[in-house]
């Protein structure tokens, strides 16, 4: 069976490509930069040109594909807006999928997007969900909260380097998940009719606040974090400023997402309706492994430096 992955170079997309290949699927990746996507080809995937910002490139790229897995979304640093990528591009992708009668369409949305649809990216994700529901295609919509991998640069490295971490005074709790676990359940569900035409939360076992993540990083690294709290009014002012310029709308979306207050009635632990054939990696274990590798490397470097300093040169 042939899978076309859209967004294969992304944090989640690359894991889906790898898992699909490991399970014996023929995997193609829709890419716009072949040089940047070369590692996917090295793994065994076929690269086909296509660009969500150029809808005319999409139909030909879907040829001979049976399943579409769309893990693409706008990046904060992108030169395009979410309107172009996450709406116009997705409409073109859906239209082409209907035309060639794709057997299944997998779409990744945002967990709790309904909590604040005033955020443009959240609103567009919900709009695509509705379009997919009405398309007549066999679909599964995975609603993602966040992934472990994105927390390394956000929290772990600043704690290690004792750099200042900026936090809002009121923080959102998020059930983060390992991308490898997410990819595994997505690929395994392709032949499971229980996932057909459903919205499925794809989240971790436990909700974490930024403060709890930082405390865990402190405990595992043995360092004390430098934290500064930003008043909510600053977030609002910055968001309005970035919203004024079209090229910074994506940044404004991220800032507005940071303003969503915590939901008091959400449990610390949550059982979602995904059937997990294997245990999900716990966030504590993921960070423990990460810090273990980093600290081991630092000790090795320190030992090598000390050995060099003790050398005596004879002329």
C-alpha positions as CSV (number, residue, x, y, z in Angstrom):
1,X,0.0,0.0,0.0
2,X,1.3,3.4,-0.9
3,X,1.4,6.3,1.6
4,X,2.0,9.9,0.7
5,X,3.3,11.9,3.6
6,X,2.9,15.7,3.5
7,X,5.2,17.5,5.9
8,X,7.7,14.6,6.0
9,X,10.7,16.8,7.1
10,X,8.8,18.0,10.2
11,X,9.3,16.7,13.8
12,X,6.3,14.3,13.6
13,X,6.4,13.8,9.8
14,X,9.9,12.2,9.7
15,X,8.9,9.7,12.4
16,X,5.8,8.8,10.4
17,X,8.0,8.2,7.3
18,X,10.4,6.0,9.3
19,X,7.7,4.0,10.9
20,X,5.9,3.5,7.6
21,X,9.0,2.2,5.9
22,X,9.7,-0.1,8.9
23,X,6.2,-1.5,8.6
24,X,6.8,-2.3,4.9
25,X,4.7,0.5,3.3
26,X,5.8,2.2,0.1
27,X,6.3,5.8,1.4
28,X,6.4,8.9,-0.8
29,X,7.0,12.4,0.6
30,X,5.6,15.6,-0.8
31,X,8.6,18.0,-0.8
32,X,9.4,21.4,-2.2
33,X,13.2,21.3,-1.5
34,X,14.9,18.0,-2.5
35,X,18.2,18.9,-0.9
36,X,16.7,19.6,2.4
37,X,14.7,16.3,2.2
38,X,17.6,14.1,1.1
39,X,17.7,12.2,4.4
40,X,14.2,10.9,3.7
41,X,15.3,9.4,0.4
42,X,18.3,7.8,2.1
43,X,15.9,6.1,4.4
44,X,14.1,4.6,1.4
45,X,11.3,7.1,0.8
46,X,10.4,8.4,-2.7
47,X,10.5,12.2,-3.1
48,X,7.8,13.9,-5.2
49,X,7.7,17.6,-5.8
50,X,4.7,19.5,-4.4
51,X,4.1,22.8,-2.6
52,X,1.0,23.6,-0.5
53,X,1.6,27.3,-1.3
54,X,1.2,26.4,-5.0
55,X,-2.0,24.3,-5.3
56,X,-1.4,23.5,-9.0
57,X,1.6,21.3,-8.0
58,X,-0.5,19.0,-5.8
59,X,-2.7,16.9,-8.1
60,X,0.2,15.3,-10.0
61,X,2.1,14.6,-6.8
62,X,-0.8,12.4,-5.5
63,X,-0.6,10.0,-8.5
64,X,-0.6,6.3,-7.4
65,X,-1.1,7.2,-3.7
66,X,-3.6,5.3,-1.7
67,X,-3.3,7.0,1.7
68,X,-2.5,10.6,2.5
69,X,-1.0,11.5,5.8
70,X,-0.9,15.3,6.2
71,X,1.4,16.4,9.1
72,X,2.3,19.7,7.5
73,X,1.5,23.0,9.3
74,X,2.8,26.6,9.1
75,X,6.1,27.4,10.9
76,X,6.4,30.5,13.0
77,X,9.4,31.5,10.8
78,X,7.7,30.8,7.5
79,X,7.4,33.5,4.9
80,X,3.8,32.3,4.2
81,X,0.7,32.9,6.3
82,X,-1.4,30.1,7.9
83,X,-4.2,31.2,5.5
84,X,-2.0,30.1,2.5
85,X,-0.6,26.9,4.0
86,X,-3.2,25.7,6.5
87,X,-6.3,26.7,4.5
88,X,-5.8,27.2,0.8
89,X,-3.2,24.5,0.5
90,X,-5.2,22.0,2.5
91,X,-8.4,22.7,0.4
92,X,-6.3,22.0,-2.7
93,X,-5.0,18.8,-1.1
94,X,-8.5,17.6,-0.2
95,X,-9.9,18.4,-3.6
96,X,-7.1,16.4,-5.3
97,X,-7.6,13.5,-2.8
98,X,-11.3,13.4,-3.6
99,X,-10.6,13.5,-7.4
100,X,-8.3,10.4,-7.3
101,X,-10.4,8.7,-4.6
102,X,-7.9,8.3,-1.9
103,X,-8.6,5.3,0.4
104,X,-7.8,7.2,3.6
105,X,-6.9,10.7,4.6
106,X,-5.0,11.3,7.9
107,X,-5.1,14.9,9.2
108,X,-3.4,16.4,12.3
109,X,-5.2,19.1,14.1
110,X,-4.7,20.8,17.5
111,X,-6.0,19.4,20.9
112,X,-8.2,22.0,22.6
113,X,-8.4,24.1,19.5
114,X,-12.1,24.6,20.3
115,X,-11.1,26.3,23.5
116,X,-10.0,29.4,21.6
117,X,-11.0,29.4,17.9
118,X,-10.2,33.1,17.8
119,X,-6.5,32.1,17.2
120,X,-6.3,32.0,13.4
121,X,-4.3,28.8,13.2
122,X,-6.7,27.0,15.6
123,X,-9.7,28.3,13.6
124,X,-8.2,27.1,10.3
125,X,-7.5,23.7,11.7
126,X,-11.1,23.4,12.8
127,X,-12.3,24.6,9.4
128,X,-10.2,21.8,7.7
129,X,-11.7,19.3,10.2
130,X,-15.2,20.3,9.1
131,X,-14.2,20.2,5.4
132,X,-12.8,16.7,5.8
133,X,-15.9,15.5,7.6
134,X,-18.1,16.7,4.7
135,X,-15.7,15.5,2.0
136,X,-17.0,11.9,1.8
137,X,-13.4,10.7,2.2
138,X,-12.5,8.0,4.8
139,X,-10.6,10.0,7.3
140,X,-9.0,10.1,10.8
141,X,-8.3,13.4,12.5
142,X,-5.7,13.3,15.2
143,X,-5.8,16.2,17.7
144,X,-2.3,16.7,19.0
145,X,-1.3,18.6,22.1
146,X,2.5,18.8,21.8
147,X,5.7,16.7,21.6
148,X,8.6,16.0,23.9
149,X,11.1,16.9,21.2
150,X,10.0,20.6,21.1
151,X,10.7,21.0,24.8
152,X,14.5,20.5,24.6
153,X,15.2,23.9,23.0
154,X,12.4,25.5,25.0
155,X,13.4,24.3,28.5
156,X,16.1,21.7,28.8
157,X,18.9,23.6,27.0
158,X,18.2,26.9,28.7
159,X,18.3,25.2,32.1
160,X,21.6,23.5,31.2
161,X,23.1,26.8,29.9
162,X,21.6,28.8,32.8
163,X,19.9,31.1,30.3
164,X,16.8,33.1,31.2
165,X,13.5,31.4,30.5
166,X,10.4,33.7,30.0
167,X,7.1,32.3,31.2
168,X,3.5,33.8,31.3
169,X,2.2,34.1,34.8
170,X,-0.8,31.8,33.9
171,X,0.4,28.8,32.0
172,X,-1.4,26.1,30.0
173,X,-0.9,22.5,31.0
174,X,-0.2,20.2,28.1
175,X,-0.2,16.4,27.7
176,X,3.0,16.1,25.7
177,X,3.8,12.9,23.7
178,X,6.9,11.3,22.1
179,X,6.7,11.6,18.3
180,X,7.9,8.0,17.9
181,X,4.9,6.8,19.9
182,X,2.6,9.1,17.9
183,X,4.0,7.8,14.6
184,X,3.6,4.2,15.7
185,X,-0.1,4.5,16.6
186,X,-0.8,6.4,13.3
187,X,0.8,3.7,11.1
188,X,-0.8,0.9,13.1
189,X,-4.2,2.5,12.8
190,X,-4.2,2.5,9.0
191,X,-5.7,-1.0,8.9
192,X,-8.0,-0.5,11.9
193,X,-11.5,0.4,10.9
194,X,-12.2,1.6,14.5
195,X,-10.4,4.8,13.6
196,X,-12.4,5.5,10.4
197,X,-14.2,8.8,10.3
198,X,-13.3,9.8,13.8
199,X,-11.6,12.6,15.7
200,X,-9.0,11.1,18.0
201,X,-7.0,12.9,20.8
202,X,-3.3,12.0,20.3
203,X,-1.8,13.0,23.6
204,X,0.4,11.9,26.5
205,X,-0.7,10.3,29.8
206,X,-0.1,13.4,31.9
207,X,-0.6,17.1,31.7
208,X,2.5,19.3,32.4
209,X,2.8,23.0,33.2
210,X,5.9,24.9,32.1
211,X,6.8,25.3,35.8
212,X,6.6,21.5,36.4
213,X,8.8,20.8,33.3
214,X,11.4,23.3,34.5
215,X,11.4,21.7,38.0
216,X,12.0,18.3,36.4
217,X,14.9,19.7,34.3
218,X,16.4,21.2,37.4
219,X,16.2,17.9,39.3
220,X,17.7,15.9,36.4
221,X,20.5,18.4,35.5
222,X,21.4,19.5,39.0
223,X,21.1,23.1,37.9
224,X,18.8,26.0,39.0
225,X,16.8,27.6,36.2
226,X,16.6,31.4,35.7
227,X,13.0,32.3,35.3
228,X,11.3,35.6,34.6
229,X,7.5,35.9,34.5
230,X,5.8,38.1,31.8
231,X,2.6,39.9,32.7
232,X,-0.3,39.0,30.5
233,X,-0.6,42.6,29.2
234,X,2.8,42.2,27.6
235,X,1.7,39.2,25.7
236,X,-1.4,41.1,24.5
237,X,0.7,44.1,23.4
238,X,3.3,41.9,21.6
239,X,0.6,40.0,19.8
240,X,-1.2,43.1,18.6
241,X,2.2,44.5,17.4
242,X,3.1,41.3,15.4
243,X,-0.5,41.1,14.0
244,X,0.0,44.5,12.5
245,X,2.6,43.1,10.1
246,X,1.6,40.3,7.7
247,X,5.1,38.7,7.8
248,X,4.8,38.2,11.5
249,X,1.3,36.9,11.8
250,X,2.6,33.4,12.6
251,X,4.5,34.7,15.6
252,X,1.3,36.5,16.8
253,X,-0.6,33.2,16.6
254,X,2.0,31.5,18.9
255,X,1.8,34.4,21.3
256,X,-2.0,34.3,21.4
257,X,-1.9,30.5,22.0
258,X,0.3,31.3,25.0
259,X,-2.4,33.5,26.5
260,X,-4.9,30.6,26.9
261,X,-5.4,30.1,30.6
262,X,-5.2,26.7,32.2
263,X,-8.4,24.6,32.3
264,X,-9.1,23.9,35.9
265,X,-11.4,20.9,35.3
266,X,-8.8,18.9,33.3
267,X,-7.4,16.0,35.3
268,X,-3.7,15.6,35.8
269,X,-3.9,12.2,34.1
270,X,-6.2,11.6,31.2
271,X,-7.2,8.4,29.4
272,X,-7.8,9.2,25.7
273,X,-9.6,7.0,23.3
274,X,-6.5,5.8,21.4
275,X,-5.8,2.0,21.8
276,X,-2.1,1.9,22.6
277,X,-0.6,-1.5,21.7
278,X,2.6,-0.5,23.5
279,X,3.2,1.7,26.6
280,X,3.8,5.4,25.9
281,X,7.2,6.7,26.8
282,X,6.9,8.8,30.0
283,X,8.1,12.3,29.8
284,X,10.3,11.7,32.9
285,X,12.0,8.8,31.2
286,X,12.5,10.9,28.0
287,X,14.2,13.7,29.8
288,X,16.2,11.4,32.0
289,X,17.7,9.7,29.0
290,X,18.4,13.1,27.4
291,X,20.1,14.6,30.4
292,X,22.0,11.4,31.0
293,X,23.6,11.5,27.5
294,X,24.3,15.3,27.7
295,X,25.9,15.0,31.2
296,X,28.0,12.0,30.2
297,X,29.3,13.9,27.2
298,X,30.1,16.9,29.4
299,X,32.1,14.7,31.8
300,X,34.0,13.1,28.9
301,X,34.9,16.5,27.5
302,X,36.0,17.7,31.0
303,X,38.1,14.6,31.4
304,X,39.8,15.2,28.0
305,X,40.5,18.8,28.8
306,X,42.0,17.9,32.2
307,X,44.2,15.3,30.5
308,X,45.5,17.9,28.0
309,X,46.2,20.4,30.8
310,X,48.4,17.8,32.6
311,X,50.5,17.0,29.5
312,X,54.2,18.1,29.8
313,X,55.9,19.0,26.5
314,X,59.6,18.3,26.1
315,X,61.6,20.4,23.6
